[in-house]
Amino acid sequence: MDKKKVLIITYYWPPAGGPGVQRWLKFVKYLPEFNIEPIVFCPENPNYPLVDESLASEVSTTITIIKQPIKEPYKLASVFSKKSKTISKGIIPAEKKQSLIEKAMLYVRGNYFIPDARKNWVKPSVSFLLDYIKTNAIETIITTGPPHSLHLIGLQLQKELHIKWITDFRDPWTTIGYHKQLRLTEASKAKHKALEHEVLNTADKIIVTSNNTKLEFQELTKQPITVITNGYDIENVSTPKLDTKFSISHIGSLLSKRNPEVLWNVLKSLVDEEEGFLEDLEINFVGAVSDSVLKTIEHYKLNRFVKNRGYVSHKEAIVYQKKSQILLLVEIDSEDTKAIIPGKLFEYMVSQRPIIALGPEASDVETILKTTNTGDYFGYNDNSALKTVIKKHYSDFKNGNLKTNAINLQNYSRKHLTKVLSKLL
């Protein structure tokens, strides 16, 4: 029986680093086991904000990968300002602290590049893929965003070829938190809404990564929506010895609005009150950290406990996860972020280390932690409850008994999730 050919249109692909690349890298890995032949279309010369060369080894040599050139404004902008690189990573300073150059760049990015800075890749991609799809008898295409401009490639291809088109939203579109920081005019906001509406009501099927996003999109379209979360894979990394310090580690970017002052306050009080805490505490940051976060930590006199590790490869990040005493997950305290489920959550869950998560009420993260028994979730005002849990974890650490008892993790394995995807295809 011939395998069904599926064309996957993605911006992030190895050597891109960060969570954006993991989802489809793993789907492509397992789809052939379900009688589906994935063909990947991605940029030839992208301007990835993070690079992880080690991920290239995970790409099967039997997979067809097509690449086409892309022109991106960040390359030109970087000639004039180093700020472009941090903005492309999503690290946007608080408005009061933005320079004139940063304000101008955000205005241009928000109003001249709709839906995003990769919009100029749409027309040449459509032109190339029209012939490729016909020649190779492809019946189904998948576009994954952000960047949401890639959905416009799918939109045009479907109009031209009447091909089956599935959209994959790793994050929401117009309600994602950083939209409010792009200095959008009313006309630009309306254009985003119109494009979002057209994509959601034209695609044959829609995939989202969270129940909250599904609820949001159900208000905008009657097209079928399926939740397929991100997940974990079995990593070929030996389990290291646990840290001898009471280490609290955050893996990934910690942006200015992800600054849980309640946590720094609790840790400062425990340093002052709890015997031995001063000698044992270590705070690890593995990834980019906003200056405003570091300044807040300094305000609470915790900077001496901080180990700023910077960006590391995915395999190194897994090692940090496995050897840390506690894993920290922080989301912006906003209604807009209830639907955001960071990809690292699932790797955290199989690291067998307790998770402390902070974010908005009624988030998908809170539900997942409860149903898997992998950690505790707190709001930004849960000072007393957070302090109680950290004290309990510290006591267990001193007694050599700090661990988790996870359940239902198999529902989030990459292979199981790919099986769910294969049924849609």
GILIN-V94272 format. One record per backbone hydrogen bond with DSSP energy under -0.5 kcal/mol. NH is the residue of the N-H (numbers start at 1). CO is the residue of the C=O. E is the energy in kcal/mol with one decimal. If there is no record, write none. Layout:
((NH | CO | E) (NH | CO | E))
This chain:
((4 | 35 | -2.0) (6 | 37 | -2.4) (7 | 140 | -2.3) (8 | 6 | -0.6) (8 | 39 | -3.3) (9 | 7 | -0.6) (9 | 142 | -3.5) (10 | 8 | -0.7) (10 | 41 | -2.4) (13 | 11 | -0.5) (16 | 13 | -2.1) (17 | 50 | -2.8) (21 | 18 | -0.8) (22 | 19 | -0.7) (23 | 19 | -0.8) (25 | 21 | -1.5) (26 | 22 | -2.1) (27 | 23 | -1.9) (28 | 24 | -2.3) (29 | 25 | -1.2) (30 | 26 | -1.7) (31 | 27 | -2.3) (32 | 28 | -0.6) (33 | 30 | -1.4) (34 | 31 | -2.2) (35 | 32 | -1.4) (36 | 31 | -1.3) (37 | 4 | -3.1) (38 | 36 | -0.8) (39 | 6 | -2.8) (40 | 64 | -2.5) (41 | 8 | -3.0) (42 | 66 | -2.3) (44 | 68 | -2.4) (48 | 46 | -0.8) (52 | 15 | -3.1) (55 | 52 | -1.6) (56 | 53 | -1.3) (57 | 54 | -1.0) (58 | 55 | -1.8) (59 | 56 | -1.4) (60 | 58 | -0.6) (63 | 60 | -1.2) (64 | 38 | -0.7) (66 | 40 | -3.5) (68 | 42 | -1.3) (72 | 70 | -0.5) (73 | 117 | -0.6) (75 | 72 | -0.8) (76 | 72 | -0.7) (77 | 73 | -3.0) (78 | 74 | -2.0) (79 | 75 | -0.5) (79 | 76 | -1.2) (80 | 76 | -0.6) (80 | 77 | -1.2) (81 | 77 | -2.1) (84 | 81 | -1.0) (85 | 82 | -1.1) (86 | 82 | -0.8) (87 | 83 | -2.2) (88 | 84 | -2.3) (89 | 85 | -1.1) (90 | 87 | -1.2) (91 | 86 | -2.4) (92 | 90 | -1.2) (93 | 91 | -0.5) (97 | 94 | -1.7) (98 | 95 | -1.3) (103 | 99 | -2.5) (104 | 100 | -2.4) (105 | 101 | -2.6) (106 | 102 | -2.4) (107 | 103 | -2.1) (108 | 104 | -2.5) (109 | 105 | -2.9) (110 | 106 | -2.4) (111 | 107 | -2.3) (112 | 108 | -2.4) (113 | 108 | -0.5) (113 | 109 | -0.7) (119 | 116 | -1.5) (121 | 118 | -1.9) (122 | 119 | -1.5) (124 | 120 | -0.5) (125 | 121 | -1.5) (126 | 122 | -2.5) (127 | 123 | -2.2) (128 | 124 | -2.1) (129 | 125 | -2.9) (130 | 126 | -2.0) (131 | 127 | -0.7) (132 | 128 | -1.6) (133 | 129 | -2.9) (134 | 130 | -1.4) (135 | 131 | -2.8) (136 | 132 | -2.1) (137 | 134 | -1.0) (138 | 133 | -1.8) (139 | 5 | -0.8) (140 | 5 | -0.7) (141 | 164 | -2.5) (142 | 7 | -2.8) (143 | 166 | -2.1) (144 | 9 | -1.8) (145 | 168 | -2.3) (150 | 147 | -1.5) (151 | 148 | -1.3) (152 | 148 | -0.6) (152 | 149 | -0.9) (153 | 149 | -0.8) (154 | 150 | -1.4) (155 | 151 | -2.4) (156 | 152 | -2.0) (157 | 153 | -2.3) (158 | 154 | -2.5) (159 | 155 | -1.8) (160 | 156 | -2.1) (161 | 157 | -2.9) (162 | 158 | -2.4) (164 | 139 | -1.6) (166 | 141 | -2.6) (167 | 205 | -2.2) (168 | 143 | -3.0) (169 | 167 | -0.5) (169 | 207 | -3.0) (170 | 145 | -3.0) (170 | 168 | -0.8) (171 | 145 | -0.7) (176 | 173 | -1.0) (179 | 176 | -1.8) (180 | 177 | -1.3) (181 | 178 | -1.5) (182 | 179 | -1.4) (189 | 185 | -2.3) (190 | 186 | -2.2) (191 | 187 | -1.8) (192 | 188 | -2.3) (193 | 189 | -2.3) (194 | 190 | -2.3) (195 | 191 | -2.4) (196 | 192 | -2.7) (197 | 193 | -2.5) (198 | 194 | -2.2) (199 | 195 | -2.5) (200 | 196 | -2.6) (201 | 197 | -1.6) (202 | 198 | -0.6) (202 | 199 | -1.0) (203 | 199 | -2.3) (204 | 165 | -1.9) (205 | 165 | -1.4) (206 | 224 | -2.3) (207 | 167 | -3.2) (208 | 226 | -2.4) (209 | 169 | -0.8) (214 | 210 | -1.7) (215 | 211 | -2.4) (216 | 212 | -2.0) (217 | 213 | -2.7) (218 | 214 | -2.1) (219 | 215 | -0.6) (219 | 216 | -1.0) (220 | 217 | -1.8) (221 | 217 | -1.5) (224 | 204 | -0.5) (226 | 206 | -2.8) (228 | 208 | -2.8) (228 | 226 | -0.7) (232 | 412 | -2.2) (235 | 233 | -0.8) (237 | 235 | -2.1) (240 | 238 | -0.5) (243 | 323 | -3.1) (246 | 280 | -2.6) (247 | 245 | -1.8) (248 | 282 | -2.8) (249 | 247 | -0.5) (249 | 326 | -2.6) (250 | 284 | -2.8) (251 | 249 | -0.5) (251 | 328 | -0.5) (252 | 286 | -3.7) (254 | 288 | -2.7) (255 | 253 | -0.6) (258 | 255 | -1.2) (259 | 257 | -1.1) (261 | 259 | -1.7) (263 | 260 | -1.1) (264 | 260 | -1.5) (265 | 261 | -2.6) (266 | 262 | -2.1) (267 | 263 | -2.8) (268 | 264 | -2.2) (269 | 265 | -2.1) (270 | 266 | -2.2) (271 | 267 | -2.2) (272 | 268 | -1.8) (273 | 269 | -1.9) (274 | 270 | -2.5) (275 | 273 | -0.5) (277 | 274 | -1.5) (278 | 274 | -0.6) (280 | 276 | -1.5) (281 | 277 | -2.4) (282 | 246 | -1.7) (283 | 305 | -2.8) (284 | 248 | -2.3) (284 | 282 | -0.6) (285 | 307 | -2.5) (286 | 250 | -2.9) (286 | 284 | -0.5) (287 | 285 | -0.7) (290 | 254 | -2.7) (294 | 290 | -1.7) (295 | 291 | -2.4) (296 | 292 | -1.8) (297 | 293 | -2.2) (298 | 294 | -2.1) (299 | 295 | -2.1) (300 | 296 | -1.5) (301 | 298 | -1.7) (302 | 297 | -2.6) (305 | 302 | -2.1) (306 | 303 | -1.0) (307 | 283 | -3.1) (308 | 306 | -0.5) (309 | 285 | -2.5) (309 | 307 | -1.1) (310 | 285 | -0.8) (317 | 313 | -2.3) (318 | 314 | -2.0) (319 | 315 | -1.7) (320 | 316 | -2.1) (321 | 317 | -2.2) (322 | 318 | -2.2) (323 | 319 | -1.8) (324 | 320 | -1.3) (326 | 247 | -2.3) (327 | 354 | -2.6) (328 | 249 | -3.3) (329 | 356 | -2.5) (331 | 358 | -2.5) (334 | 332 | -1.7) (337 | 334 | -1.3) (338 | 335 | -1.1) (340 | 337 | -1.2) (341 | 339 | -0.5) (342 | 340 | -0.5) (345 | 342 | -1.7) (346 | 343 | -1.0) (347 | 343 | -0.8) (348 | 344 | -2.9) (349 | 345 | -2.2) (350 | 346 | -1.1) (351 | 348 | -1.7) (353 | 348 | -0.7) (354 | 325 | -0.6) (355 | 374 | -1.4) (356 | 327 | -2.9) (357 | 355 | -0.5) (357 | 376 | -2.7) (358 | 329 | -2.4) (359 | 378 | -2.0) (360 | 332 | -0.6) (363 | 360 | -0.7) (364 | 338 | -2.2) (367 | 363 | -1.4) (368 | 364 | -2.3) (369 | 365 | -2.5) (370 | 366 | -1.9) (371 | 367 | -2.4) (372 | 368 | -1.4) (373 | 369 | -1.1) (374 | 369 | -1.3) (375 | 369 | -0.6) (376 | 355 | -2.6) (378 | 357 | -2.4) (382 | 379 | -1.3) (383 | 381 | -1.7) (386 | 382 | -2.3) (387 | 383 | -2.2) (388 | 384 | -2.2) (389 | 385 | -2.0) (390 | 386 | -2.3) (391 | 387 | -2.4) (392 | 388 | -2.1) (393 | 389 | -2.7) (394 | 390 | -2.6) (395 | 391 | -2.3) (396 | 392 | -2.4) (397 | 393 | -2.5) (398 | 394 | -2.3) (399 | 395 | -1.5) (400 | 397 | -1.4) (401 | 396 | -3.5) (403 | 401 | -0.8) (405 | 373 | -0.7) (407 | 372 | -2.2) (411 | 408 | -1.0) (412 | 409 | -2.4) (413 | 410 | -1.4) (414 | 232 | -2.7) (417 | 413 | -2.4) (418 | 414 | -2.1) (419 | 415 | -1.7) (420 | 416 | -1.6) (421 | 417 | -2.1) (422 | 418 | -2.7) (423 | 419 | -1.3) (424 | 420 | -1.0) (424 | 421 | -0.7) (425 | 421 | -1.4))
